[in-house]
Amino acid sequence: MQHIVIIGNGVSGVTLARHVRKLSDNKVTIISAETDYFFSRTALMYVYMGHMKFEHTQPYENWFWEKNRIDLVKGYVEKVDTLVKTVQLANGEEIPYDTLVIATGSKPNKFGWPGQDLEGVQGLYSKQDLDNLEKIAPNKEICKRAVIVGGGLIGIEMAEMLRSRKIPVTFLVREKSFWNGVLPAGESALINEHILEHHIDLRLDTNLVEIIADKNGNATAVVTDKGDTIECTVVGLTAGVTPNIDFLKTSGILLGRGVKVNRHLETSAKNVYAIGDCAEQHEAIGNRRPIEAVWYTGRMMGEALAQTLCGNPTEYAPGHWFNSAKFLDVEYQTYGWVFSERTKKDCEQHFHWRHHKEKICITMAYDKKSKLFLGINTFGIRMRHEIFDRWLTEKRTIEYVMEYLKDANFDPEFYKQYEEEVVAKYNLEQGTNISTKKKSWKRIFSKA
Ligand SMILES: Cc1cc2nc3c(=O)[nH]c(=O)nc-3n(C[C@H](O)[C@H](O)[C@H](O)COP(=O)(O)OP(=O)(O)OC[C@H]3O[C@@H](n4cnc5c(N)ncnc54)[C@H](O)[C@@H]3O)c2cc1C
């Protein structure tokens, strides 16, 4: 029996622990500085918005850990010694390990802005961030305005949170259009409009220069590179995240932006592994980024590593890319690869359809020559993950996808009308004559 010590009780560390317990009798200890128990980070916003209590973000009852013999230690790991195989906590305690797993997640980026450490300035990542936001932005009387810096998924979540309490929000976005390094132009434009319609003061193509303090050291205004000074009491820094690995600088473990790992999630140190947001692949897998700060990547890495640690060496092989998020009330899903104008390759062609009134649109990417379907983004329509996964594996063409689009619809009755429109637009643009069909579910998933 070996002692597996996991630093970090986020989705990657906890998935690993649960699966190790299913597969073996090894001793498992999880150390975390943030909270006593695992919670769903993606649900933090709903606590502030009053949709749920913090306790409801914890997927497991408190007795779960003892019953499953997963020891929990609350503490901050300051040092890792890979020679004597111990981790040292901030309180001086030393914990020995046979196998160490680093699952320490991310921290919000700070780019050295003057005033970035003032009171009232914070990111949105941890439970402590949530508690602090509740303190500094409880209502619009105390927080007269918030300025959010950085237009990604967390920025828009923070804007939605603050707007739910009617706090005026100014949103500084460096790009000329929202998230246009990731989203194709049509989608990015749709989200710009949606943000403005939600009474968020969106300032595109605008950078933060500095945050000004009042005499008590609290944020009182920001200055932008457009020369504007915007009075505010809260500044949200949401310009991306970076792996949370500063405490490893003296460990001798090979670090890049994250902890460098191979496909088996091994670091440069013997019996030390890294998973989740903090892991950086030596070589990117396919079109994927070497670091993927997304929920399901942490979960898949935890599952793969549990196999390896329990005697079944398993590579991290993530399959087709997918993700989902929400832009205010518009749901977004992505399957396969749909690159933005900035990042797309020459061979990639896009088909874009947008509803004339509602915030609903689809972009499909395909290969110009072979018509191979590469991926789809949907806004305001929910699609079936398993169907797109299958079509990507089967290397279907865009025309096949058009023909059977109805099969991919999550709620065919409700969305029936859109497919006809989507396919009609494709036919018009391409001079094709595709009519939408529907296979039965039995046929889709039978081998025949
Ligand atoms: C507001 C928000 C919304 C998000 N929404 C989505 C979404 O919709 N979809 C999606 O795919 N992803 C989303 N993400 C990203 C997703 O939550 C992360 O990718 C995921 O939680 C990372 O899990 P992890 O286990 O790698 O690390 P984490 O969840 O960050 O857990 C790491 C833990 O380790 C602790 N730790 C760090 N260093 C030490 C140390 N030295 N000693 C002790 N403990 C330490 C940390 O305090 C933390 O508790 C969101 C993230 C945020 C912040």
The ligand as an SDF file (V2000), in Angstrom:
LIG
                    3D

 53 58  0  0  0  0  0  0  0  0999 V2000
  -15.6370   31.7330  -11.7730 C   0  0  0  0  0  0  0  0  0  0  0  0
  -15.1870   30.5600  -12.6090 C   0  0  0  0  0  0  0  0  0  0  0  0
  -16.0370   30.0030  -13.5310 C   0  0  0  0  0  0  0  0  0  0  0  0
  -15.6200   28.9230  -14.3090 C   0  0  0  0  0  0  0  0  0  0  0  0
  -16.4840   28.3890  -15.2270 N   0  0  0  0  0  0  0  0  0  0  0  0
  -16.0840   27.3540  -15.9830 C   0  0  0  0  0  0  0  0  0  0  0  0
  -16.9820   26.7570  -16.9340 C   0  0  0  0  0  0  0  0  0  0  0  0
  -18.1290   27.1990  -17.1060 O   0  0  0  0  0  0  0  0  0  0  0  0
  -16.5300   25.6900  -17.6720 N   0  0  0  0  0  0  0  0  0  0  0  0
  -15.2560   25.2020  -17.4980 C   0  0  0  0  0  0  0  0  0  0  0  0
  -14.8840   24.2390  -18.1730 O   0  0  0  0  0  0  0  0  0  0  0  0
  -14.4050   25.7410  -16.5930 N   0  0  0  0  0  0  0  0  0  0  0  0
  -14.7810   26.7940  -15.8590 C   0  0  0  0  0  0  0  0  0  0  0  0
  -13.9090   27.3450  -14.9490 N   0  0  0  0  0  0  0  0  0  0  0  0
  -12.5590   26.7440  -14.8000 C   0  0  0  0  0  0  0  0  0  0  0  0
  -12.6150   25.5380  -13.8890 C   0  0  0  0  0  0  0  0  0  0  0  0
  -13.3160   25.8680  -12.7260 O   0  0  0  0  0  0  0  0  0  0  0  0
  -11.1890   25.0910  -13.5710 C   0  0  0  0  0  0  0  0  0  0  0  0
  -10.6040   24.6630  -14.7810 O   0  0  0  0  0  0  0  0  0  0  0  0
  -11.1430   23.9600  -12.5640 C   0  0  0  0  0  0  0  0  0  0  0  0
  -11.8260   24.2690  -11.3870 O   0  0  0  0  0  0  0  0  0  0  0  0
   -9.6840   23.6350  -12.2140 C   0  0  0  0  0  0  0  0  0  0  0  0
   -9.6540   22.5620  -11.3350 O   0  0  0  0  0  0  0  0  0  0  0  0
   -8.3010   22.1050  -10.6400 P   0  0  0  0  0  0  0  0  0  0  0  0
   -8.6560   20.9060   -9.8440 O   0  0  0  0  0  0  0  0  0  0  0  0
   -7.2200   21.9960  -11.6410 O   0  0  0  0  0  0  0  0  0  0  0  0
   -7.8760   23.3160   -9.6850 O   0  0  0  0  0  0  0  0  0  0  0  0
   -8.6640   24.2100   -8.6330 P   0  0  0  0  0  0  0  0  0  0  0  0
  -10.1290   24.0440   -8.7360 O   0  0  0  0  0  0  0  0  0  0  0  0
   -8.1100   25.5720   -8.7610 O   0  0  0  0  0  0  0  0  0  0  0  0
   -8.2180   23.5960   -7.2380 O   0  0  0  0  0  0  0  0  0  0  0  0
   -6.9130   23.7360   -6.7700 C   0  0  0  0  0  0  0  0  0  0  0  0
   -6.9270   23.8740   -5.2630 C   0  0  0  0  0  0  0  0  0  0  0  0
   -5.5980   23.8010   -4.7730 O   0  0  0  0  0  0  0  0  0  0  0  0
   -5.4050   24.7780   -3.7460 C   0  0  0  0  0  0  0  0  0  0  0  0
   -3.9860   25.0980   -3.6690 N   0  0  0  0  0  0  0  0  0  0  0  0
   -3.2220   25.7590   -4.5510 C   0  0  0  0  0  0  0  0  0  0  0  0
   -1.9490   25.8350   -4.1290 N   0  0  0  0  0  0  0  0  0  0  0  0
   -1.9080   25.2160   -2.9320 C   0  0  0  0  0  0  0  0  0  0  0  0
   -0.8700   24.9750   -2.0030 C   0  0  0  0  0  0  0  0  0  0  0  0
    0.3790   25.3670   -2.2460 N   0  0  0  0  0  0  0  0  0  0  0  0
   -1.1880   24.3320   -0.8580 N   0  0  0  0  0  0  0  0  0  0  0  0
   -2.4580   23.9110   -0.6220 C   0  0  0  0  0  0  0  0  0  0  0  0
   -3.4680   24.1020   -1.4810 N   0  0  0  0  0  0  0  0  0  0  0  0
   -3.1920   24.7470   -2.6290 C   0  0  0  0  0  0  0  0  0  0  0  0
   -6.2370   25.9380   -4.2370 C   0  0  0  0  0  0  0  0  0  0  0  0
   -6.5210   26.8190   -3.1770 O   0  0  0  0  0  0  0  0  0  0  0  0
   -7.4680   25.2170   -4.7710 C   0  0  0  0  0  0  0  0  0  0  0  0
   -8.3800   24.9700   -3.7520 O   0  0  0  0  0  0  0  0  0  0  0  0
  -14.3060   28.4060  -14.1480 C   0  0  0  0  0  0  0  0  0  0  0  0
  -13.4490   28.9650  -13.2190 C   0  0  0  0  0  0  0  0  0  0  0  0
  -13.8750   30.0410  -12.4530 C   0  0  0  0  0  0  0  0  0  0  0  0
  -12.9270   30.6320  -11.4600 C   0  0  0  0  0  0  0  0  0  0  0  0
  1  2  1  0
  2  3  1  0
  2 52  2  0
  3  4  2  0
  4  5  1  0
  4 50  1  0
  5  6  2  0
  6  7  1  0
  6 13  1  0
  7  8  2  0
  7  9  1  0
  9 10  1  0
 10 11  2  0
 10 12  1  0
 12 13  2  0
 13 14  1  0
 14 15  1  0
 14 50  1  0
 15 16  1  0
 16 17  1  0
 16 18  1  0
 18 19  1  0
 18 20  1  0
 20 21  1  0
 20 22  1  0
 22 23  1  0
 23 24  1  0
 24 25  2  0
 24 26  1  0
 24 27  1  0
 27 28  1  0
 28 29  2  0
 28 30  1  0
 28 31  1  0
 31 32  1  0
 32 33  1  0
 33 34  1  0
 33 48  1  0
 34 35  1  0
 35 36  1  0
 35 46  1  0
 36 37  1  0
 36 45  1  0
 37 38  2  0
 38 39  1  0
 39 40  1  0
 39 45  2  0
 40 41  1  0
 40 42  2  0
 42 43  1  0
 43 44  2  0
 44 45  1  0
 46 47  1  0
 46 48  1  0
 48 49  1  0
 50 51  2  0
 51 52  1  0
 52 53  1  0
M  END
$$$$
